[in-house]
Amino acid sequence: MNKHQLVKRHLQEFGSITSWEAIDLYGATRLSAIIFNLRKTMDIDTMMIEATDRYGNTCPYAKYIYKEND
C-alpha cells in the first residue's frame, strides 16, 4: 500500500488523522498534500487545534476529519 492508501484507510477506520499520527504510523511527512488529493473523492474537514510545546509556545496543527456520507 502507498501512503495515500494508508491515510485513506486510516480516515475510514478511525475518522481522523493528524500530521503526528501520519508520520508516526505511516512515515507520511506530507499529510496536507495527501489530504489535498483525497479531497477529490472524500469529504474531509480540517479542525485547527492549538497545543503548547515544551518551551511554552503555542503550536497550531491540523486534525483532518473524514465526514462519511450517510
mmCIF file of the N, C-alpha and C atoms, coordinates in Angstrom:
data_MODEL
# 
_entry.id   MODEL 
# 
loop_
_atom_site.group_PDB 
_atom_site.id 
_atom_site.type_symbol 
_atom_site.label_atom_id 
_atom_site.label_alt_id 
_atom_site.label_comp_id 
_atom_site.label_asym_id 
_atom_site.label_entity_id 
_atom_site.label_seq_id 
_atom_site.pdbx_PDB_ins_code 
_atom_site.Cartn_x 
_atom_site.Cartn_y 
_atom_site.Cartn_z 
_atom_site.occupancy 
_atom_site.B_iso_or_equiv 
_atom_site.pdbx_formal_charge 
_atom_site.auth_seq_id 
_atom_site.auth_comp_id 
_atom_site.auth_asym_id 
_atom_site.auth_atom_id 
_atom_site.pdbx_PDB_model_num 
ATOM 1   N N  . MET A 1 1  ? 0.837   -1.194 0.000  1.00 0.00 ? 1  MET A N  1 
ATOM 2   C CA . MET A 1 1  ? 0.000   0.000  0.000  1.00 0.00 ? 1  MET A CA 1 
ATOM 3   C C  . MET A 1 1  ? 0.873   1.246  0.000  1.00 0.00 ? 1  MET A C  1 
ATOM 4   N N  . ASN A 1 2  ? 0.469   2.247  -0.783 1.00 0.00 ? 2  ASN A N  1 
ATOM 5   C CA . ASN A 1 2  ? 1.210   3.503  -0.741 1.00 0.00 ? 2  ASN A CA 1 
ATOM 6   C C  . ASN A 1 2  ? 0.654   4.390  0.385  1.00 0.00 ? 2  ASN A C  1 
ATOM 7   N N  . LYS A 1 3  ? 1.301   5.513  0.613  1.00 0.00 ? 3  LYS A N  1 
ATOM 8   C CA . LYS A 1 3  ? 0.914   6.373  1.741  1.00 0.00 ? 3  LYS A CA 1 
ATOM 9   C C  . LYS A 1 3  ? -0.482  6.972  1.578  1.00 0.00 ? 3  LYS A C  1 
ATOM 10  N N  . HIS A 1 4  ? -0.872  7.277  0.349  1.00 0.00 ? 4  HIS A N  1 
ATOM 11  C CA . HIS A 1 4  ? -2.233  7.781  0.120  1.00 0.00 ? 4  HIS A CA 1 
ATOM 12  C C  . HIS A 1 4  ? -3.259  6.738  0.551  1.00 0.00 ? 4  HIS A C  1 
ATOM 13  N N  . GLN A 1 5  ? -3.023  5.509  0.177  1.00 0.00 ? 5  GLN A N  1 
ATOM 14  C CA . GLN A 1 5  ? -3.949  4.431  0.532  1.00 0.00 ? 5  GLN A CA 1 
ATOM 15  C C  . GLN A 1 5  ? -3.981  4.195  2.036  1.00 0.00 ? 5  GLN A C  1 
ATOM 16  N N  . LEU A 1 6  ? -2.816  4.272  2.678  1.00 0.00 ? 6  LEU A N  1 
ATOM 17  C CA . LEU A 1 6  ? -2.752  4.080  4.128  1.00 0.00 ? 6  LEU A CA 1 
ATOM 18  C C  . LEU A 1 6  ? -3.511  5.170  4.875  1.00 0.00 ? 6  LEU A C  1 
ATOM 19  N N  . VAL A 1 7  ? -3.340  6.424  4.445  1.00 0.00 ? 7  VAL A N  1 
ATOM 20  C CA . VAL A 1 7  ? -4.034  7.538  5.092  1.00 0.00 ? 7  VAL A CA 1 
ATOM 21  C C  . VAL A 1 7  ? -5.538  7.433  4.841  1.00 0.00 ? 7  VAL A C  1 
ATOM 22  N N  . LYS A 1 8  ? -5.930  7.073  3.627  1.00 0.00 ? 8  LYS A N  1 
ATOM 23  C CA . LYS A 1 8  ? -7.352  6.909  3.315  1.00 0.00 ? 8  LYS A CA 1 
ATOM 24  C C  . LYS A 1 8  ? -7.974  5.830  4.198  1.00 0.00 ? 8  LYS A C  1 
ATOM 25  N N  . ARG A 1 9  ? -7.303  4.709  4.318  1.00 0.00 ? 9  ARG A N  1 
ATOM 26  C CA . ARG A 1 9  ? -7.811  3.623  5.160  1.00 0.00 ? 9  ARG A CA 1 
ATOM 27  C C  . ARG A 1 9  ? -7.898  4.057  6.621  1.00 0.00 ? 9  ARG A C  1 
ATOM 28  N N  . HIS A 1 10 ? -6.898  4.807  7.085  1.00 0.00 ? 10 HIS A N  1 
ATOM 29  C CA . HIS A 1 10 ? -6.904  5.312  8.464  1.00 0.00 ? 10 HIS A CA 1 
ATOM 30  C C  . HIS A 1 10 ? -8.116  6.211  8.700  1.00 0.00 ? 10 HIS A C  1 
ATOM 31  N N  . LEU A 1 11 ? -8.371  7.131  7.775  1.00 0.00 ? 11 LEU A N  1 
ATOM 32  C CA . LEU A 1 11 ? -9.532  8.013  7.902  1.00 0.00 ? 11 LEU A CA 1 
ATOM 33  C C  . LEU A 1 11 ? -10.837 7.225  7.938  1.00 0.00 ? 11 LEU A C  1 
ATOM 34  N N  . GLN A 1 12 ? -10.947 6.229  7.099  1.00 0.00 ? 12 GLN A N  1 
ATOM 35  C CA . GLN A 1 12 ? -12.167 5.423  7.058  1.00 0.00 ? 12 GLN A CA 1 
ATOM 36  C C  . GLN A 1 12 ? -12.353 4.603  8.331  1.00 0.00 ? 12 GLN A C  1 
ATOM 37  N N  . GLU A 1 13 ? -11.251 4.108  8.898  1.00 0.00 ? 13 GLU A N  1 
ATOM 38  C CA . GLU A 1 13 ? -11.337 3.271  10.098 1.00 0.00 ? 13 GLU A CA 1 
ATOM 39  C C  . GLU A 1 13 ? -11.461 4.080  11.386 1.00 0.00 ? 13 GLU A C  1 
ATOM 40  N N  . PHE A 1 14 ? -10.728 5.187  11.484 1.00 0.00 ? 14 PHE A N  1 
ATOM 41  C CA . PHE A 1 14 ? -10.655 5.930  12.740 1.00 0.00 ? 14 PHE A CA 1 
ATOM 42  C C  . PHE A 1 14 ? -11.338 7.292  12.698 1.00 0.00 ? 14 PHE A C  1 
ATOM 43  N N  . GLY A 1 15 ? -11.628 7.806  11.491 1.00 0.00 ? 15 GLY A N  1 
ATOM 44  C CA . GLY A 1 15 ? -12.375 9.042  11.361 1.00 0.00 ? 15 GLY A CA 1 
ATOM 45  C C  . GLY A 1 15 ? -11.560 10.321 11.324 1.00 0.00 ? 15 GLY A C  1 
ATOM 46  N N  . SER A 1 16 ? -10.294 10.269 11.755 1.00 0.00 ? 16 SER A N  1 
ATOM 47  C CA . SER A 1 16 ? -9.468  11.481 11.731 1.00 0.00 ? 16 SER A CA 1 
ATOM 48  C C  . SER A 1 16 ? -7.991  11.103 11.750 1.00 0.00 ? 16 SER A C  1 
ATOM 49  N N  . ILE A 1 17 ? -7.165  12.096 11.407 1.00 0.00 ? 17 ILE A N  1 
ATOM 50  C CA . ILE A 1 17 ? -5.721  11.893 11.447 1.00 0.00 ? 17 ILE A CA 1 
ATOM 51  C C  . ILE A 1 17 ? -5.034  13.242 11.609 1.00 0.00 ? 17 ILE A C  1 
ATOM 52  N N  . THR A 1 18 ? -3.900  13.255 12.298 1.00 0.00 ? 18 THR A N  1 
ATOM 53  C CA . THR A 1 18 ? -3.065  14.445 12.443 1.00 0.00 ? 18 THR A CA 1 
ATOM 54  C C  . THR A 1 18 ? -1.716  14.166 11.775 1.00 0.00 ? 18 THR A C  1 
ATOM 55  N N  . SER A 1 19 ? -0.933  15.207 11.590 1.00 0.00 ? 19 SER A N  1 
ATOM 56  C CA . SER A 1 19 ? 0.392   15.048 10.997 1.00 0.00 ? 19 SER A CA 1 
ATOM 57  C C  . SER A 1 19 ? 1.258   14.113 11.828 1.00 0.00 ? 19 SER A C  1 
ATOM 58  N N  . TRP A 1 20 ? 1.185   14.261 13.130 1.00 0.00 ? 20 TRP A N  1 
ATOM 59  C CA . TRP A 1 20 ? 1.999   13.414 14.009 1.00 0.00 ? 20 TRP A CA 1 
ATOM 60  C C  . TRP A 1 20 ? 1.647   11.936 13.826 1.00 0.00 ? 20 TRP A C  1 
ATOM 61  N N  . GLU A 1 21 ? 0.355   11.633 13.760 1.00 0.00 ? 21 GLU A N  1 
ATOM 62  C CA . GLU A 1 21 ? -0.076  10.250 13.557 1.00 0.00 ? 21 GLU A CA 1 
ATOM 63  C C  . GLU A 1 21 ? 0.403   9.734  12.201 1.00 0.00 ? 21 GLU A C  1 
ATOM 64  N N  . ALA A 1 22 ? 0.284   10.558 11.162 1.00 0.00 ? 22 ALA A N  1 
ATOM 65  C CA . ALA A 1 22 ? 0.697   10.152 9.822  1.00 0.00 ? 22 ALA A CA 1 
ATOM 66  C C  . ALA A 1 22 ? 2.196   9.849  9.770  1.00 0.00 ? 22 ALA A C  1 
ATOM 67  N N  . ILE A 1 23 ? 2.990   10.674 10.428 1.00 0.00 ? 23 ILE A N  1 
ATOM 68  C CA . ILE A 1 23 ? 4.442   10.447 10.457 1.00 0.00 ? 23 ILE A CA 1 
ATOM 69  C C  . ILE A 1 23 ? 4.762   9.193  11.260 1.00 0.00 ? 23 ILE A C  1 
ATOM 70  N N  . ASP A 1 24 ? 4.187   9.107  12.450 1.00 0.00 ? 24 ASP A N  1 
ATOM 71  C CA . ASP A 1 24 ? 4.480   8.009  13.362 1.00 0.00 ? 24 ASP A CA 1 
ATOM 72  C C  . ASP A 1 24 ? 4.031   6.655  12.811 1.00 0.00 ? 24 ASP A C  1 
ATOM 73  N N  . LEU A 1 25 ? 2.825   6.606  12.267 1.00 0.00 ? 25 LEU A N  1 
ATOM 74  C CA . LEU A 1 25 ? 2.263   5.327  11.831 1.00 0.00 ? 25 LEU A CA 1 
ATOM 75  C C  . LEU A 1 25 ? 2.669   4.917  10.419 1.00 0.00 ? 25 LEU A C  1 
ATOM 76  N N  . TYR A 1 26 ? 2.795   5.900  9.518  1.00 0.00 ? 26 TYR A N  1 
ATOM 77  C CA . TYR A 1 26 ? 2.969   5.573  8.103  1.00 0.00 ? 26 TYR A CA 1 
ATOM 78  C C  . TYR A 1 26 ? 4.195   6.205  7.445  1.00 0.00 ? 26 TYR A C  1 
ATOM 79  N N  . GLY A 1 27 ? 4.936   7.017  8.180  1.00 0.00 ? 27 GLY A N  1 
ATOM 80  C CA . GLY A 1 27 ? 6.087   7.694  7.601  1.00 0.00 ? 27 GLY A CA 1 
ATOM 81  C C  . GLY A 1 27 ? 5.684   8.736  6.568  1.00 0.00 ? 27 GLY A C  1 
ATOM 82  N N  . ALA A 1 28 ? 4.443   9.209  6.648  1.00 0.00 ? 28 ALA A N  1 
ATOM 83  C CA . ALA A 1 28 ? 3.922   10.190 5.693  1.00 0.00 ? 28 ALA A CA 1 
ATOM 84  C C  . ALA A 1 28 ? 4.199   11.594 6.216  1.00 0.00 ? 28 ALA A C  1 
ATOM 85  N N  . THR A 1 29 ? 5.163   12.262 5.620  1.00 0.00 ? 29 THR A N  1 
ATOM 86  C CA . THR A 1 29 ? 5.582   13.579 6.105  1.00 0.00 ? 29 THR A CA 1 
ATOM 87  C C  . THR A 1 29 ? 4.853   14.731 5.398  1.00 0.00 ? 29 THR A C  1 
ATOM 88  N N  . ARG A 1 30 ? 4.122   14.445 4.343  1.00 0.00 ? 30 ARG A N  1 
ATOM 89  C CA . ARG A 1 30 ? 3.408   15.499 3.606  1.00 0.00 ? 30 ARG A CA 1 
ATOM 90  C C  . ARG A 1 30 ? 1.907   15.249 3.645  1.00 0.00 ? 30 ARG A C  1 
ATOM 91  N N  . LEU A 1 31 ? 1.371   15.186 4.856  1.00 0.00 ? 31 LEU A N  1 
ATOM 92  C CA . LEU A 1 31 ? -0.037  14.858 5.032  1.00 0.00 ? 31 LEU A CA 1 
ATOM 93  C C  . LEU A 1 31 ? -0.945  15.848 4.322  1.00 0.00 ? 31 LEU A C  1 
ATOM 94  N N  . SER A 1 32 ? -0.637  17.130 4.352  1.00 0.00 ? 32 SER A N  1 
ATOM 95  C CA . SER A 1 32 ? -1.523  18.109 3.713  1.00 0.00 ? 32 SER A CA 1 
ATOM 96  C C  . SER A 1 32 ? -1.635  17.854 2.207  1.00 0.00 ? 32 SER A C  1 
ATOM 97  N N  . ALA A 1 33 ? -0.572  17.401 1.566  1.00 0.00 ? 33 ALA A N  1 
ATOM 98  C CA . ALA A 1 33 ? -0.623  17.073 0.135  1.00 0.00 ? 33 ALA A CA 1 
ATOM 99  C C  . ALA A 1 33 ? -1.478  15.832 -0.109 1.00 0.00 ? 33 ALA A C  1 
ATOM 100 N N  . ILE A 1 34 ? -1.370  14.859 0.774  1.00 0.00 ? 34 ILE A N  1 
ATOM 101 C CA . ILE A 1 34 ? -2.192  13.648 0.656  1.00 0.00 ? 34 ILE A CA 1 
ATOM 102 C C  . ILE A 1 34 ? -3.661  14.002 0.829  1.00 0.00 ? 34 ILE A C  1 
ATOM 103 N N  . ILE A 1 35 ? -3.964  14.824 1.836  1.00 0.00 ? 35 ILE A N  1 
ATOM 104 C CA . ILE A 1 35 ? -5.350  15.244 2.085  1.00 0.00 ? 35 ILE A CA 1 
ATOM 105 C C  . ILE A 1 35 ? -5.885  16.024 0.887  1.00 0.00 ? 35 ILE A C  1 
ATOM 106 N N  . PHE A 1 36 ? -5.063  16.896 0.307  1.00 0.00 ? 36 PHE A N  1 
ATOM 107 C CA . PHE A 1 36 ? -5.475  17.662 -0.879 1.00 0.00 ? 36 PHE A CA 1 
ATOM 108 C C  . PHE A 1 36 ? -5.965  16.716 -1.974 1.00 0.00 ? 36 PHE A C  1 
ATOM 109 N N  . ASN A 1 37 ? -5.221  15.655 -2.214 1.00 0.00 ? 37 ASN A N  1 
ATOM 110 C CA . ASN A 1 37 ? -5.610  14.700 -3.252 1.00 0.00 ? 37 ASN A CA 1 
ATOM 111 C C  . ASN A 1 37 ? -6.813  13.857 -2.842 1.00 0.00 ? 37 ASN A C  1 
ATOM 112 N N  . LEU A 1 38 ? -6.892  13.460 -1.581 1.00 0.00 ? 38 LEU A N  1 
ATOM 113 C CA . LEU A 1 38 ? -8.011  12.653 -1.121 1.00 0.00 ? 38 LEU A CA 1 
ATOM 114 C C  . LEU A 1 38 ? -9.326  13.429 -1.152 1.00 0.00 ? 38 LEU A C  1 
ATOM 115 N N  . ARG A 1 39 ? -9.246  14.738 -1.009 1.00 0.00 ? 39 ARG A N  1 
ATOM 116 C CA . ARG A 1 39 ? -10.464 15.557 -1.023 1.00 0.00 ? 39 ARG A CA 1 
ATOM 117 C C  . ARG A 1 39 ? -11.182 15.518 -2.370 1.00 0.00 ? 39 ARG A C  1 
ATOM 118 N N  . LYS A 1 40 ? -10.521 15.054 -3.399 1.00 0.00 ? 40 LYS A N  1 
ATOM 119 C CA . LYS A 1 40 ? -11.158 14.926 -4.712 1.00 0.00 ? 40 LYS A CA 1 
ATOM 120 C C  . LYS A 1 40 ? -12.244 13.851 -4.686 1.00 0.00 ? 40 LYS A C  1 
ATOM 121 N N  . THR A 1 41 ? -12.115 12.882 -3.771 1.00 0.00 ? 41 THR A N  1 
ATOM 122 C CA . THR A 1 41 ? -13.086 11.785 -3.715 1.00 0.00 ? 41 THR A CA 1 
ATOM 123 C C  . THR A 1 41 ? -13.687 11.572 -2.328 1.00 0.00 ? 41 THR A C  1 
ATOM 124 N N  . MET A 1 42 ? -13.199 12.303 -1.330 1.00 0.00 ? 42 MET A N  1 
ATOM 125 C CA . MET A 1 42 ? -13.688 12.142 0.041  1.00 0.00 ? 42 MET A CA 1 
ATOM 126 C C  . MET A 1 42 ? -14.051 13.497 0.622  1.00 0.00 ? 42 MET A C  1 
ATOM 127 N N  . ASP A 1 43 ? -15.021 13.519 1.531  1.00 0.00 ? 43 ASP A N  1 
ATOM 128 C CA . ASP A 1 43 ? -15.409 14.742 2.234  1.00 0.00 ? 43 ASP A CA 1 
ATOM 129 C C  . ASP A 1 43 ? -14.593 14.819 3.524  1.00 0.00 ? 43 ASP A C  1 
ATOM 130 N N  . ILE A 1 44 ? -13.608 15.714 3.552  1.00 0.00 ? 44 ILE A N  1 
ATOM 131 C CA . ILE A 1 44 ? -12.690 15.825 4.684  1.00 0.00 ? 44 ILE A CA 1 
ATOM 132 C C  . ILE A 1 44 ? -12.684 17.260 5.192  1.00 0.00 ? 44 ILE A C  1 
ATOM 133 N N  . ASP A 1 45 ? -12.941 17.445 6.478  1.00 0.00 ? 45 ASP A N  1 
ATOM 134 C CA . ASP A 1 45 ? -12.882 18.753 7.131  1.00 0.00 ? 45 ASP A CA 1 
ATOM 135 C C  . ASP A 1 45 ? -11.535 18.926 7.823  1.00 0.00 ? 45 ASP A C  1 
ATOM 136 N N  . THR A 1 46 ? -11.184 20.178 8.082  1.00 0.00 ? 46 THR A N  1 
ATOM 137 C CA . THR A 1 46 ? -9.980  20.490 8.836  1.00 0.00 ? 46 THR A CA 1 
ATOM 138 C C  . THR A 1 46 ? -10.369 21.187 10.130 1.00 0.00 ? 46 THR A C  1 
ATOM 139 N N  . MET A 1 47 ? -9.870  20.682 11.239 1.00 0.00 ? 47 MET A N  1 
ATOM 140 C CA . MET A 1 47 ? -10.064 21.325 12.541 1.00 0.00 ? 47 MET A CA 1 
ATOM 141 C C  . MET A 1 47 ? -8.682  21.758 13.040 1.00 0.00 ? 47 MET A C  1 
ATOM 142 N N  . MET A 1 48 ? -8.540  23.059 13.286 1.00 0.00 ? 48 MET A N  1 
ATOM 143 C CA . MET A 1 48 ? -7.271  23.553 13.809 1.00 0.00 ? 48 MET A CA 1 
ATOM 144 C C  . MET A 1 48 ? -7.271  23.406 15.335 1.00 0.00 ? 48 MET A C  1 
ATOM 145 N N  . ILE A 1 49 ? -6.176  22.865 15.845 1.00 0.00 ? 49 ILE A N  1 
ATOM 146 C CA . ILE A 1 49 ? -6.008  22.623 17.275 1.00 0.00 ? 49 ILE A CA 1 
ATOM 147 C C  . ILE A 1 49 ? -4.747  23.345 17.730 1.00 0.00 ? 49 ILE A C  1 
ATOM 148 N N  . GLU A 1 50 ? -4.788  23.886 18.931 1.00 0.00 ? 50 GLU A N  1 
ATOM 149 C CA . GLU A 1 50 ? -3.598  24.530 19.488 1.00 0.00 ? 50 GLU A CA 1 
ATOM 150 C C  . GLU A 1 50 ? -3.073  23.705 20.645 1.00 0.00 ? 50 GLU A C  1 
ATOM 151 N N  . ALA A 1 51 ? -1.783  23.481 20.626 1.00 0.00 ? 51 ALA A N  1 
ATOM 152 C CA . ALA A 1 51 ? -1.104  22.772 21.707 1.00 0.00 ? 51 ALA A CA 1 
ATOM 153 C C  . ALA A 1 51 ? 0.032   23.657 22.196 1.00 0.00 ? 51 ALA A C  1 
ATOM 154 N N  . THR A 1 52 ? 0.611   23.297 23.310 1.00 0.00 ? 52 THR A N  1 
ATOM 155 C CA . THR A 1 52 ? 1.750   24.027 23.855 1.00 0.00 ? 52 THR A CA 1 
ATOM 156 C C  . THR A 1 52 ? 2.966   23.125 23.792 1.00 0.00 ? 52 THR A C  1 
ATOM 157 N N  . ASP A 1 53 ? 4.061   23.641 23.244 1.00 0.00 ? 53 ASP A N  1 
ATOM 158 C CA . ASP A 1 53 ? 5.271   22.833 23.172 1.00 0.00 ? 53 ASP A CA 1 
ATOM 159 C C  . ASP A 1 53 ? 6.040   22.883 24.488 1.00 0.00 ? 53 ASP A C  1 
ATOM 160 N N  . ARG A 1 54 ? 7.156   22.203 24.552 1.00 0.00 ? 54 ARG A N  1 
ATOM 161 C CA . ARG A 1 54 ? 7.931   22.103 25.799 1.00 0.00 ? 54 ARG A CA 1 
ATOM 162 C C  . ARG A 1 54 ? 8.516   23.435 26.257 1.00 0.00 ? 54 ARG A C  1 
ATOM 163 N N  . TYR A 1 55 ? 8.494   24.440 25.377 1.00 0.00 ? 55 TYR A N  1 
ATOM 164 C CA . TYR A 1 55 ? 9.021   25.755 25.729 1.00 0.00 ? 55 TYR A CA 1 
ATOM 165 C C  . TYR A 1 55 ? 7.917   26.745 26.074 1.00 0.00 ? 55 TYR A C  1 
ATOM 166 N N  . GLY A 1 56 ? 6.675   26.270 26.063 1.00 0.00 ? 56 GLY A N  1 
ATOM 167 C CA . GLY A 1 56 ? 5.548   27.127 26.400 1.00 0.00 ? 56 GLY A CA 1 
ATOM 168 C C  . GLY A 1 56 ? 4.970   27.893 25.227 1.00 0.00 ? 56 GLY A C  1 
ATOM 169 N N  . ASN A 1 57 ? 5.437   27.599 24.025 1.00 0.00 ? 57 ASN A N  1 
ATOM 170 C CA . ASN A 1 57 ? 4.927   28.269 22.823 1.00 0.00 ? 57 ASN A CA 1 
ATOM 171 C C  . ASN A 1 57 ? 3.652   27.594 22.339 1.00 0.00 ? 57 ASN A C  1 
ATOM 172 N N  . THR A 1 58 ? 2.733   28.387 21.813 1.00 0.00 ? 58 THR A N  1 
ATOM 173 C CA . THR A 1 58 ? 1.514   27.851 21.228 1.00 0.00 ? 58 THR A CA 1 
ATOM 174 C C  . THR A 1 58 ? 1.823   27.343 19.823 1.00 0.00 ? 58 THR A C  1 
ATOM 175 N N  . CYS A 1 59 ? 1.395   26.114 19.555 1.00 0.00 ? 59 CYS A N  1 
ATOM 176 C CA . CYS A 1 59 ? 1.673   25.486 18.268 1.00 0.00 ? 59 CYS A CA 1 
ATOM 177 C C  . CYS A 1 59 ? 0.371   24.980 17.650 1.00 0.00 ? 59 CYS A C  1 
ATOM 178 N N  . PRO A 1 60 ? -0.114  25.649 16.625 1.00 0.00 ? 60 PRO A N  1 
ATOM 179 C CA . PRO A 1 60 ? -1.336  25.155 15.961 1.00 0.00 ? 60 PRO A CA 1 
ATOM 180 C C  . PRO A 1 60 ? -1.001  23.998 15.021 1.00 0.00 ? 60 PRO A C  1 
ATOM 181 N N  . TYR A 1 61 ? -1.922  23.046 14.937 1.00 0.00 ? 61 TYR A N  1 
ATOM 182 C CA . TYR A 1 61 ? -1.782  21.964 13.976 1.00 0.00 ? 61 TYR A CA 1 
ATOM 183 C C  . TYR A 1 61 ? -3.169  21.539 13.504 1.00 0.00 ? 61 TYR A C  1 
ATOM 184 N N  . ALA A 1 62 ? -3.204  20.849 12.378 1.00 0.00 ? 62 ALA A N  1 
ATOM 185 C CA . ALA A 1 62 ? -4.474  20.452 11.778 1.00 0.00 ? 62 ALA A CA 1 
ATOM 186 C C  . ALA A 1 62 ? -4.826  19.013 12.127 1.00 0.00 ? 62 ALA A C  1 
ATOM 187 N N  . LYS A 1 63 ? -6.102  18.807 12.376 1.00 0.00 ? 63 LYS A N  1 
ATOM 188 C CA . LYS A 1 63 ? -6.660  17.471 12.519 1.00 0.00 ? 63 LYS A CA 1 
ATOM 189 C C  . LYS A 1 63 ? -7.650  17.324 11.369 1.00 0.00 ? 63 LYS A C  1 
ATOM 190 N N  . TYR A 1 64 ? -7.424  16.336 10.509 1.00 0.00 ? 64 TYR A N  1 
ATOM 191 C CA . TYR A 1 64 ? -8.284  16.112 9.358  1.00 0.00 ? 64 TYR A CA 1 
ATOM 192 C C  . TYR A 1 64 ? -9.346  15.083 9.735  1.00 0.00 ? 64 TYR A C  1 
ATOM 193 N N  . ILE A 1 65 ? -10.604 15.444 9.488  1.00 0.00 ? 65 ILE A N  1 
ATOM 194 C CA . ILE A 1 65 ? -11.737 14.629 9.915  1.00 0.00 ? 65 ILE A CA 1 
ATOM 195 C C  . ILE A 1 65 ? -12.532 14.191 8.690  1.00 0.00 ? 65 ILE A C  1 
ATOM 196 N N  . TYR A 1 66 ? -12.697 12.890 8.561  1.00 0.00 ? 66 TYR A N  1 
ATOM 197 C CA . TYR A 1 66 ? -13.462 12.310 7.464  1.00 0.00 ? 66 TYR A CA 1 
ATOM 198 C C  . TYR A 1 66 ? -14.938 12.356 7.784  1.00 0.00 ? 66 TYR A C  1 
ATOM 199 N N  . LYS A 1 67 ? -15.704 12.951 6.875  1.00 0.00 ? 67 LYS A N  1 
ATOM 200 C CA . LYS A 1 67 ? -17.153 13.036 7.033  1.00 0.00 ? 67 LYS A CA 1 
ATOM 201 C C  . LYS A 1 67 ? -17.782 11.995 6.107  1.00 0.00 ? 67 LYS A C  1 
ATOM 202 N N  . GLU A 1 68 ? -18.194 10.889 6.702  1.00 0.00 ? 68 GLU A N  1 
ATOM 203 C CA . GLU A 1 68 ? -18.828 9.843  5.912  1.00 0.00 ? 68 GLU A CA 1 
ATOM 204 C C  . GLU A 1 68 ? -20.165 10.330 5.363  1.00 0.00 ? 68 GLU A C  1 
ATOM 205 N N  . ASN A 1 69 ? -20.455 9.943  4.147  1.00 0.00 ? 69 ASN A N  1 
ATOM 206 C CA . ASN A 1 69 ? -21.758 10.265 3.560  1.00 0.00 ? 69 ASN A CA 1 
ATOM 207 C C  . ASN A 1 69 ? -22.783 9.289  4.092  1.00 0.00 ? 69 ASN A C  1 
ATOM 208 N N  . ASP A 1 70 ? -23.914 9.815  4.522  1.00 0.00 ? 70 ASP A N  1 
ATOM 209 C CA . ASP A 1 70 ? -24.968 8.949  5.063  1.00 0.00 ? 70 ASP A CA 1 
ATOM 210 C C  . ASP A 1 70 ? -25.781 8.311  3.959  1.00 0.00 ? 70 ASP A C  1 
# 
